[in-house]
Amino acid sequence: MQPIIGLYTFPVEAYTNDFRGKPTLHEIGGFLMQAATRHAEERGFGYTVMAENRRAWVLSRLAIEMKTYPVNDTQINVRTWVPEINKLFTERCFALSDSAGRHIGDARSLWAAIDVDTRKPTNLTDMNGFRRFICEEPSAIDNVHKIPPIKEDSTAESFVVRYSDLDINRHLNSMKYIEHLTDTFPIELYQKQDIRRLEICFMAEGRYGDKLDIVQKTEAPDVFEMEIRNAEKAICSARISWGK
């Protein structure tokens, strides 16, 4: 039987990094998604079993906190476990460490399982064997806080969903949401600070050819509330906090 907690290692290489030699937040998010995928697949509730039952995992919320970022030509270690499951959602936690084993960050996510034909949520409690992998280890990171709708805003950027934005379901890849959001900030800000916390809620799917607008509001010094909108409808909301 597989251990309850999974541990996965990913290389920090030039293609994952920005101009500072640090991995971008969407690349770190990609490591988290790979760890989640492998953990679930190895324990019998991953893509293979879900596809056989006409189901698919859907990421609903994600929070990432980085105390520090790893550097080029090292590695990042990701521990992941499932602390809770109910009828509609399951949580997944992550703890990140560097090559020397130092704790560098945490993440927390919320997932639903949908019927791929109806696109409606399915009951998670009827998944055989899922509950035996629940782990009560606490997470060092808070859940995603409530992000209120933005009323007074300014459009920071617009983009059209293209081929490289799509995932296996032909929708805007969840990490591409993060990439487009973080691309709106000027390079001068990245020269002075790092993104310390990202919170994002996924509400609807972006599709090929959609023209999407990113709107932004300053909540506090170095804290920004953001939305990606399709026309007037928000398809995701986010909060990004910066720090030295």
C-alpha positions in Angstrom: 0.0 0.0 0.0 1.2 3.5 -0.9 2.1 5.8 2.0 -0.6 8.4 2.8 1.7 11.4 2.2 3.5 11.6 -1.2 6.9 13.2 -1.8 8.0 14.3 -5.2 11.1 16.1 -6.5 11.3 18.5 -9.4 14.4 20.1 -11.0 14.7 23.9 -11.0 16.1 24.6 -14.4 16.5 27.5 -16.8 13.2 26.9 -18.6 11.3 27.2 -15.3 12.9 30.4 -14.2 12.4 34.1 -14.8 15.2 36.7 -15.4 16.2 36.6 -11.7 17.0 32.8 -11.9 13.9 32.0 -9.7 11.1 29.7 -10.8 8.0 31.6 -11.8 4.9 31.1 -9.7 3.0 29.4 -12.5 5.9 26.9 -12.8 5.8 26.3 -9.1 2.0 25.8 -9.5 2.8 23.3 -12.2 5.0 21.3 -9.8 2.1 21.2 -7.4 -0.3 20.0 -10.0 2.1 17.3 -11.1 2.6 16.2 -7.5 -1.2 16.1 -7.0 -1.7 14.1 -10.2 1.0 11.5 -9.3 -0.2 11.2 -5.7 -3.8 10.5 -6.8 -2.8 8.2 -9.7 -0.6 6.0 -7.5 -3.4 5.6 -4.9 -6.2 4.7 -7.2 -8.2 8.0 -7.5 -6.3 9.7 -10.3 -6.8 10.4 -14.0 -7.0 6.7 -15.1 -9.7 5.7 -12.7 -11.6 8.9 -13.0 -11.6 8.7 -16.8 -12.9 5.1 -16.6 -15.9 6.4 -14.6 -16.4 9.5 -16.9 -15.2 11.8 -14.2 -12.6 14.5 -14.0 -10.9 16.4 -11.2 -11.5 20.2 -11.3 -9.4 22.7 -9.3 -11.7 25.1 -7.5 -9.3 27.1 -5.3 -5.6 27.4 -4.7 -3.4 29.4 -2.2 0.4 29.4 -2.5 2.7 31.0 0.0 6.4 31.3 -0.6 8.9 32.2 2.2 11.7 32.1 -0.3 12.3 30.8 -3.8 14.7 28.1 -4.9 17.5 29.0 -7.3 18.6 27.6 -10.7 20.2 24.2 -10.9 18.7 23.0 -7.6 15.5 21.1 -6.9 12.2 21.6 -5.2 10.6 18.9 -3.0 6.8 18.7 -2.7 5.0 16.8 0.0 1.3 16.4 -0.6 -1.6 14.9 1.3 -5.4 14.9 1.5 -6.7 16.2 4.9 -10.5 16.2 4.2 -13.2 14.9 1.9 -16.9 15.6 1.8 -19.7 15.1 -0.7 -18.7 17.9 -3.1 -15.1 18.9 -2.4 -11.8 17.6 -1.2 -8.8 19.5 0.1 -5.2 18.9 -0.8 -2.2 20.4 1.1 1.4 20.8 0.0 4.6 21.6 1.8 7.7 22.7 -0.2 11.4 22.4 0.6 14.6 23.2 -1.2 17.6 21.0 -2.0 18.9 21.3 1.6 15.6 20.3 3.1 14.7 23.8 4.2 11.0 24.7 4.3 10.4 27.3 1.7 6.6 27.4 1.1 3.2 25.9 1.4 0.1 25.5 -0.7 -3.5 24.5 -0.1 -6.1 23.6 -2.7 -9.8 22.6 -3.1 -11.0 20.2 -5.7 -14.3 18.9 -7.1 -15.0 15.9 -9.3 -17.3 16.5 -12.3 -19.2 14.3 -14.7 -17.4 14.9 -18.0 -20.7 14.5 -19.9 -23.0 16.7 -17.9 -20.2 19.0 -16.4 -22.0 18.7 -13.0 -20.4 17.9 -9.7 -20.4 14.2 -8.5 -20.5 12.7 -5.1 -16.9 12.2 -3.8 -18.0 10.0 -0.8 -18.8 7.1 -3.2 -15.2 6.7 -4.4 -14.0 3.4 -3.1 -10.8 3.5 -1.1 -10.4 7.3 -1.2 -11.0 7.7 2.6 -8.1 5.5 3.6 -5.7 8.1 2.3 -7.0 11.0 4.5 -4.2 12.5 6.6 -4.8 14.7 9.6 -1.5 16.5 9.4 -2.1 20.2 9.7 -1.2 22.7 7.0 0.9 25.8 7.7 -1.1 27.9 5.3 -4.6 29.4 5.6 -7.4 28.6 3.2 -8.2 31.0 0.4 -9.8 34.0 2.0 -13.0 35.5 0.6 -12.2 37.7 -2.4 -15.1 40.2 -2.9 -16.2 41.1 -6.4 -14.3 44.1 -7.8 -16.6 47.1 -8.4 -14.2 49.9 -9.0 -11.4 48.7 -11.3 -9.1 49.4 -14.2 -8.3 47.0 -17.0 -4.7 46.0 -16.6 -4.5 43.8 -19.7 -6.5 41.8 -22.3 -5.7 38.6 -24.0 -7.2 36.0 -26.3 -7.1 32.3 -25.3 -4.8 30.5 -27.8 -3.5 27.0 -28.4 -0.7 27.1 -25.8 -3.2 28.3 -23.2 -5.3 25.1 -23.4 -5.3 22.0 -21.2 -6.4 18.4 -22.0 -10.0 19.5 -21.7 -9.5 22.3 -24.3 -10.1 24.9 -21.6 -7.8 27.6 -20.3 -5.2 25.8 -18.2 -5.4 26.6 -14.5 -1.7 27.6 -14.4 -2.2 29.9 -17.4 -4.6 31.9 -15.3 -1.7 32.5 -12.9 0.7 33.2 -15.7 -1.6 35.9 -17.3 -2.3 37.5 -13.9 1.3 37.7 -12.8 2.4 39.1 -16.2 0.4 42.2 -15.6 2.9 43.5 -13.0 5.8 45.7 -14.2 9.3 44.1 -14.3 10.5 46.9 -11.9 8.3 45.3 -9.2 9.9 41.9 -9.7 13.4 43.6 -9.4 12.5 44.8 -5.9 10.1 42.2 -4.4 8.7 38.7 -4.7 5.1 37.4 -4.7 4.7 36.1 -1.2 1.1 34.8 -1.4 -1.3 34.0 -4.2 -5.0 33.2 -3.7 -7.1 32.2 -6.7 -10.7 31.0 -7.1 -11.7 29.4 -10.4 -15.3 30.1 -11.3 -15.8 29.4 -15.0 -13.8 28.0 -17.9 -12.0 30.1 -20.5 -12.3 28.6 -24.0 -10.3 28.9 -27.2 -10.8 32.2 -28.9 -12.3 34.0 -25.9 -11.1 37.6 -25.4 -10.5 38.0 -21.7 -9.9 41.1 -19.6 -7.8 41.3 -16.5 -9.0 43.9 -14.0 -7.1 45.0 -10.9 -7.8 46.9 -7.7 -5.2 47.9 -5.0 -6.5 46.5 -1.7 -3.6 47.6 0.4 0.1 48.5 -0.2 1.6 45.6 -2.1 -1.8 43.7 -2.1 -3.9 43.5 -5.3 -7.3 42.0 -6.0 -7.7 40.8 -9.5 -10.3 39.2 -11.8 -10.2 37.6 -15.2 -13.4 38.5 -17.0 -15.2 37.2 -20.1 -17.3 40.2 -21.1 -18.7 41.3 -17.7 -18.6 37.8 -16.1 -15.7 37.0 -13.8 -14.2 33.5 -14.6 -11.7 33.8 -11.8 -10.8 36.0 -8.9 -7.4 36.4 -7.2 -5.4 38.2 -4.5 -1.7 38.7 -4.9 0.5 39.9 -2.0 4.1 41.1 -2.5 6.9 41.4 -0.1 10.7 41.7 0.2 
